[in-house]
């Protein structure tokens, strides 16, 4: 017998009650893998996915670490100090940012350059796992058996390539893990980093690959914009010998994300199938003209 799932509003009400807050007057900001609500008093509630309590603990720790280093970033409330478990989902509470816009490529590059120069925290961050949740997304996707098998084979190939990856020598750095313009909120006074679910210790090239893929796979980042990004950061990741592996992993992630989203939103089905076909070699060389999902 199917167990009825709580509605987003019911989850919010339970989270607010546990935090000693009222959910009256809450406004939905975004409903996706994580659900964001605007609460009265300049507070944002974030309800995560089932089983992601550890990731929520990490997000709070990273945000507080950045604040100690005076790096602009979203800030969690002091109370509750830790994520609340609400029906198996983590709930966290944050100060709402003032009016803002997504960052530009050069603003993102500057924020990453600053992040990558910070000394890593003493504890709490594990090694970057660029394959997190990919097997589950492949298994859950509405795919023909042959396509599912080929995606799993591609995943296995890339795991091996990642283990054998040779990048410039240096100590592990803190990487954002999901470094795109939507995770940089620019207010009138600063560019704030947000969404630290994937933050980890790893090669800085991983953070730079997202914009490079926007240029060379999506074709949505113009040449001049990409050149400005590289100049602002001080390096072009596509010149790294490890870039093809990083690019291929990012493309697999983006294709699997589209497949996941298409399961609940039919608007994304054509794009998901197109991305899959590109990975399977059916549309020639890049750029493939992938369309960002809204």
DAGICOR-V185445 format. One record per pair of residues at least 24 apart in sequence whose ideal C-beta (glycine too) atoms are under 10 Angstrom apart, sorted by the first residue. I is the first residue (numbers start at 1). J is the second residue. If there is no record, write none. Layout:
# DAGICOR-V185445
{{I:J} {I:J}}
This chain:
# DAGICOR-V185445
{{5:50} {5:87} {6:86} {6:87} {6:88} {6:89} {8:35} {8:37} {8:47} {9:35} {9:37} {10:86} {10:87} {11:35} {11:37} {11:45} {11:47} {11:86} {11:87} {11:88} {11:89} {11:91} {12:37} {12:39} {12:45} {12:47} {12:86} {12:91} {13:86} {14:47} {14:84} {14:86} {14:87} {14:89} {14:91} {15:45} {15:46} {15:47} {15:80} {15:83} {15:84} {15:85} {15:86} {15:87} {15:89} {15:90} {15:91} {15:92} {15:93} {16:43} {16:45} {16:84} {16:86} {16:91} {16:93} {17:84} {17:86} {18:80} {18:84} {18:85} {18:86} {18:91} {19:43} {19:45} {19:77} {19:79} {19:80} {19:84} {19:86} {19:91} {19:92} {19:93} {20:79} {20:80} {21:45} {21:77} {21:79} {21:80} {21:93} {29:96} {32:261} {32:264} {32:293} {33:133} {33:197} {33:257} {33:260} {33:261} {34:59} {34:89} {34:90} {34:92} {34:195} {34:197} {35:89} {35:91} {36:94} {36:96} {37:91} {37:93} {38:96} {39:93} {39:94} {39:96} {41:95} {41:96} {42:94} {42:95} {42:96} {42:97} {42:98} {43:77} {43:93} {43:94} {43:95} {43:96} {44:74} {44:76} {44:77} {44:92} {44:93} {44:94} {44:95} {44:96} {44:97} {45:77} {45:84} {45:91} {45:92} {45:93} {45:94} {46:74} {46:76} {46:83} {46:90} {46:91} {46:92} {46:93} {46:94} {46:195} {47:84} {47:86} {47:87} {47:89} {47:90} {47:91} {47:92} {48:83} {48:86} {48:88} {48:89} {48:90} {48:91} {48:92} {48:197} {49:88} {49:89} {49:90} {49:133} {49:197} {50:87} {50:88} {50:89} {50:90} {51:88} {51:89} {51:90} {52:83} {52:88} {52:89} {52:90} {52:133} {52:197} {53:82} {53:83} {53:84} {53:85} {53:88} {53:89} {53:90} {53:91} {54:83} {54:90} {54:126} {55:83} {55:90} {55:132} {55:196} {55:197} {55:198} {55:199} {56:82} {56:83} {56:84} {56:85} {56:89} {56:90} {56:91} {56:92} {56:196} {56:197} {57:82} {57:83} {57:90} {57:92} {57:124} {58:83} {58:124} {58:125} {58:126} {58:196} {58:197} {58:198} {58:199} {58:200} {59:83} {59:90} {59:92} {59:94} {59:194} {59:195} {59:196} {59:197} {59:198} {59:199} {60:90} {60:92} {60:93} {60:94} {60:196} {61:121} {61:123} {61:124} {61:125} {61:196} {61:199} {62:121} {62:124} {62:125} {62:174} {62:176} {62:177} {62:193} {62:195} {62:196} {62:197} {62:199} {62:200} {63:92} {63:94} {63:193} {63:194} {63:195} {63:196} {63:199} {64:121} {65:118} {65:120} {65:121} {65:122} {65:124} {65:125} {65:174} {65:196} {65:199} {66:114} {66:115} {66:118} {66:121} {66:174} {66:192} {66:193} {66:196} {66:199} {68:121} {69:114} {69:115} {69:117} {69:118} {69:119} {69:121} {71:111} {71:114} {71:115} {71:118} {71:190} {71:191} {71:192} {71:193} {72:97} {72:111} {72:114} {72:184} {72:185} {72:186} {72:187} {72:189} {72:190} {72:191} {72:192} {72:193} {72:194} {73:97} {73:111} {73:115} {73:184} {73:185} {73:190} {73:191} {73:192} {73:193} {73:194} {73:195} {73:196} {74:183} {74:185} {74:192} {74:193} {74:194} {74:195} {74:196} {75:192} {94:194} {97:185} {97:186} {97:187} {97:190} {97:192} {97:194} {98:185} {98:187} {98:188} {98:189} {98:190} {98:192} {99:185} {99:186} {99:187} {99:188} {100:184} {100:185} {100:186} {100:187} {100:188} {100:190} {100:191} {100:192} {100:194} {101:181} {101:184} {101:185} {101:186} {101:187} {101:191} {102:180} {102:181} {102:182} {102:183} {102:184} {102:185} {102:186} {102:191} {103:179} {103:180} {103:181} {103:182} {103:183} {103:184} {103:185} {103:186} {103:191} {103:192} {103:193} {104:181} {104:184} {104:186} {104:191} {104:225} {104:228} {104:229} {104:232} {105:180} {105:181} {105:211} {105:214} {105:215} {105:221} {105:222} {105:224} {105:225} {105:226} {105:227} {105:228} {105:229} {105:230} {105:232} {105:233} {106:225} {106:228} {106:229} {106:230} {106:231} {106:232} {106:233} {107:181} {107:184} {107:186} {107:191} {107:229} {107:232} {108:176} {108:179} {108:180} {108:181} {108:182} {108:183} {108:184} {108:186} {108:191} {108:193} {108:207} {108:208} {108:210} {108:211} {108:229} {108:232} {108:233} {109:179} {109:207} {109:208} {109:211} {109:228} {109:229} {109:230} {109:231} {109:232} {109:233} {109:234} {109:235} {110:184} {110:191} {110:229} {110:232} {110:233} {111:176} {111:179} {111:183} {111:184} {111:186} {111:190} {111:191} {111:192} {111:193} {111:207} {111:232} {111:233} {112:175} {112:176} {112:179} {112:184} {112:193} {112:204} {112:207} {112:208} {112:210} {112:211} {112:229} {112:232} {112:233} {113:204} {113:207} {113:232} {113:233} {113:234} {113:235} {114:191} {114:193} {115:173} {115:174} {115:175} {115:176} {115:179} {115:193} {115:199} {115:204} {115:207} {116:173} {116:174} {116:175} {116:176} {116:203} {116:204} {116:207} {116:208} {116:233} {117:173} {117:174} {117:204} {118:173} {118:174} {119:171} {119:173} {119:174} {120:171} {120:172} {120:173} {120:174} {120:200} {120:201} {121:174} {121:201} {124:199} {125:172} {125:174} {125:175} {125:196} {125:199} {125:200} {125:201} {125:202} {126:199} {126:200} {126:201} {126:202} {127:172} {127:200} {127:201} {127:202} {128:162} {128:172} {128:173} {128:174} {128:175} {128:177} {128:198} {128:199} {128:200} {128:201} {128:202} {128:203} {128:206} {128:207} {129:162} {129:177} {129:198} {129:200} {129:202} {130:158} {130:159} {130:162} {130:177} {130:198} {130:200} {130:202} {130:203} {130:206} {130:209} {130:245} {130:246} {130:249} {130:250} {130:252} {130:253} {131:155} {131:158} {131:159} {131:162} {131:249} {131:252} {131:253} {131:256} {132:177} {132:197} {132:198} {132:200} {132:253} {133:253} {133:256} {133:257} {133:260} {134:158} {134:159} {134:249} {134:252} {134:253} {134:255} {134:256} {134:257} {135:256} {136:256} {136:260} {137:252} {137:253} {137:255} {137:256} {137:257} {137:258} {137:259} {137:260} {137:261} {137:263} {138:252} {138:255} {138:256} {138:259} {138:260} {140:256} {140:259} {140:260} {140:263} {141:255} {141:256} {141:258} {141:259} {141:260} {141:262} {141:263} {141:272} {141:276} {142:259} {142:262} {142:263} {142:269} {142:272} {142:273} {143:259} {143:272} {143:273} {143:276} {146:280} {147:259} {147:273} {147:276} {147:277} {147:279} {147:280} {150:276} {150:279} {150:280} {151:252} {151:255} {151:256} {151:259} {151:276} {151:279} {151:280} {154:248} {154:249} {154:251} {154:252} {154:255} {154:279} {154:280} {155:249} {155:252} {155:256} {157:245} {157:248} {157:252} {158:245} {158:246} {158:248} {158:249} {158:251} {158:252} {158:253} {159:249} {160:245} {161:242} {161:244} {161:245} {161:246} {161:248} {161:249} {162:242} {162:245} {162:246} {162:248} {162:249} {164:242} {164:245} {165:203} {165:205} {165:240} {165:241} {165:242} {165:245} {165:246} {165:249} {166:240} {166:241} {166:242} {166:245} {167:202} {167:203} {167:204} {167:205} {167:206} {167:240} {167:241} {167:242} {167:243} {167:245} {167:246} {168:203} {168:204} {168:205} {168:235} {168:240} {168:241} {168:242} {170:203} {170:204} {171:201} {172:200} {172:201} {172:202} {172:203} {172:204} {173:200} {173:201} {173:202} {173:203} {173:204} {173:205} {173:206} {173:207} {174:199} {174:200} {174:201} {174:202} {174:204} {174:207} {175:199} {175:200} {175:201} {175:202} {175:203} {175:204} {175:205} {175:206} {175:207} {175:208} {176:200} {176:202} {176:204} {176:206} {176:207} {176:210} {177:202} {177:206} {177:207} {177:210} {178:206} {178:207} {178:210} {178:253} {179:204} {179:206} {179:207} {179:208} {179:209} {179:210} {179:211} {180:207} {180:210} {180:211} {180:213} {180:214} {180:292} {181:210} {181:211} {181:214} {181:221} {182:292} {183:210} {203:237} {203:240} {203:242} {203:246} {204:233} {204:235} {204:237} {205:235} {205:237} {205:238} {205:240} {205:242} {205:243} {205:245} {205:246} {206:237} {206:242} {206:246} {206:249} {206:250} {207:233} {207:237} {207:246} {208:233} {208:235} {208:236} {208:237} {208:238} {208:240} {208:243} {208:246} {209:237} {209:238} {209:240} {209:242} {209:243} {209:245} {209:246} {209:247} {209:248} {209:249} {209:250} {209:251} {210:237} {210:246} {210:247} {210:250} {210:253} {210:254} {211:237} {212:236} {212:237} {212:238} {212:240} {212:243} {212:246} {212:247} {212:250} {213:237} {213:238} {213:243} {213:246} {213:247} {213:248} {213:249} {213:250} {213:251} {213:253} {213:254} {213:286} {213:287} {213:290} {214:250} {214:287} {214:290} {214:292} {215:286} {215:287} {216:243} {216:247} {216:285} {216:286} {216:287} {216:288} {217:247} {217:248} {217:250} {217:251} {217:254} {217:275} {217:278} {217:286} {217:287} {217:288} {217:289} {217:290} {218:251} {218:254} {218:286} {218:287} {218:288} {218:289} {218:290} {218:291} {218:292} {219:286} {219:287} {219:288} {219:289} {219:290} {219:291} {220:287} {220:289} {220:290} {220:291} {220:292} {221:287} {247:286} {248:279} {251:275} {251:278} {251:279} {251:286} {251:288} {251:290} {252:279} {254:279} {254:290} {254:292} {254:293} {255:279} {255:280} {255:290} {257:293} {258:290} {258:291} {258:292} {258:293} {261:293} {261:294} {262:293} {265:293} {265:294} {267:293} {267:294} {268:293} {268:294}}
